[in-house]
Amino acid sequence: MKTVYVDTSVLGGCFDPEFAGASLALFDKFKRGQQKMMFSDALKAELIGAPERVRKQLIIVPLRYRIMVKISVKASALSRVYIKEGALSNHDEMDAMHIALATLNCADILASWNFKHMANKDKEKLYNSINKFMGYRSLEIRSPREL
């Protein structure tokens, strides 16, 4: 069973006409236990101001198919390397944190609708070259539509 780290855009995508079909299909896979959903306390922090229906997307997945990971010193350091090496800018700290957390917690895939910084083949190559240099595993980044 694959573990899919989700960022905030995937939850919000459940309520966006353009992205709802694929986002909801991914959540159906989580609910049925076909894939495990990984998320972080970084995502929970981003959801504080979100509408209740978006926040509730996390709890529709049975607890046994949810994995919550926490921001760590190691993840903070790796996210800073992504920024220092130019993969992301200082304004994209949370995106860098999501990528670092997914990498360090061995997610099979990071799912995101963020085509500029995450679900972008050129960016993925850059993150993975940094991961390799740092001694970490590669990370696959896809949109929910690709899953």
Salt bridges, closest charged atoms under 4 A:
ASP28 OD1 - LYS31 NZ 3.47
GLU46 OE1 - HIS98 NE2 2.77
GLU52 OE2 - LYS56 NZ 3.14
GLU85 OE2 - LYS84 NZ 3.83
ASP92 OD2 - HIS117 NE2 3.37
ASP95 OD2 - HIS117 ND1 3.06
GLU124 OE1 - ARG142 NH1 2.64
GLU140 OE2 - ARG142 NE 3.43
